[in-house]
């Protein structure tokens, strides 16, 4: 089976998002790029029943290369991300806090230095109907120089050099959205991280953790 390992990883990622309340039903999608091929979750298949064989493989033009099911309706969105930047994996979810915050802001205010994990302030892509080229254009622009974005009246998206990295960003994105919503709900003045401090946070995040072994 073409891209068998990547297809199985997509199944496991979908199940993770479901277990952690990041999606409702099948409302979310995941993809991995390998060279000029893209493996993407199928449309409308229950995650508990999904198998690696259900995951669809397309080329960069969206033509099906392997798989018998219809790919996610958000295939144009995933392809736009891959055409416009260095991402090799995409996760899209409809978690509550990120979806709610996207209704009231155009960019996530710098209320927590975790925003540095995404390359800076996380933007909100303007609304466009799901599955459309316009949504793909809007989100690709919101992701410029970023590894995460919100989608107005819709949900959130994260990207990475691997699917594991893209998935690891999801809880942090949901966290900073939840923090901002709770702070706004108090009605009190909110303290924000300065642009200068955020630049330092981004530098710090880039070297955080243990050095990679050769």
URJOHU-V440518 format. One record per residue. N is the residue number from 0. OMEGA is omega as a letter, one per 20 degrees, with the letter a starting at -180 (999 if undefined). Layout:
N_OMEGA / N_OMEGA
//
This chain:
0_a / 1_r / 2_a / 3_a / 4_a / 5_r / 6_r / 7_r / 8_r / 9_r / 10_a / 11_r / 12_r / 13_r / 14_r / 15_a / 16_r / 17_a / 18_a / 19_r / 20_a / 21_r / 22_r / 23_a / 24_r / 25_a / 26_r / 27_r / 28_a / 29_r / 30_r / 31_r / 32_r / 33_a / 34_r / 35_r / 36_r / 37_r / 38_a / 39_a / 40_a / 41_a / 42_r / 43_r / 44_r / 45_a / 46_a / 47_a / 48_a / 49_r / 50_r / 51_a / 52_r / 53_a / 54_a / 55_r / 56_r / 57_r / 58_a / 59_r / 60_r / 61_r / 62_a / 63_r / 64_r / 65_a / 66_a / 67_a / 68_r / 69_r / 70_r / 71_r / 72_r / 73_r / 74_r / 75_r / 76_a / 77_a / 78_r / 79_r / 80_a / 81_r / 82_a / 83_a / 84_a / 85_a / 86_r / 87_r / 88_a / 89_r / 90_r / 91_a / 92_r / 93_a / 94_a / 95_a / 96_a / 97_r / 98_a / 99_a / 100_r / 101_r / 102_a / 103_r / 104_r / 105_r / 106_r / 107_r / 108_a / 109_a / 110_r / 111_a / 112_r / 113_r / 114_r / 115_r / 116_a / 117_r / 118_a / 119_a / 120_a / 121_a / 122_r / 123_r / 124_r / 125_a / 126_r / 127_a / 128_a / 129_r / 130_a / 131_r / 132_a / 133_r / 134_r / 135_r / 136_a / 137_a / 138_r / 139_r / 140_r / 141_a / 142_a / 143_a / 144_r / 145_r / 146_r / 147_r / 148_r / 149_r / 150_a / 151_r / 152_a / 153_a / 154_a / 155_a / 156_r / 157_a / 158_r / 159_r / 160_r / 161_r / 162_r / 163_r / 164_r / 165_a / 166_a / 167_a / 168_a / 169_a / 170_r / 171_r / 172_r / 173_a / 174_a / 175_r / 176_r / 177_r / 178_a / 179_r / 180_a / 181_r / 182_r / 183_a / 184_a / 185_a / 186_r / 187_r / 188_a / 189_r / 190_a / 191_r / 192_a / 193_r / 194_a / 195_r / 196_r / 197_r / 198_r / 199_r / 200_r / 201_r / 202_a / 203_r / 204_a / 205_a / 206_a / 207_r / 208_a / 209_r / 210_a / 211_r / 212_r / 213_999
//
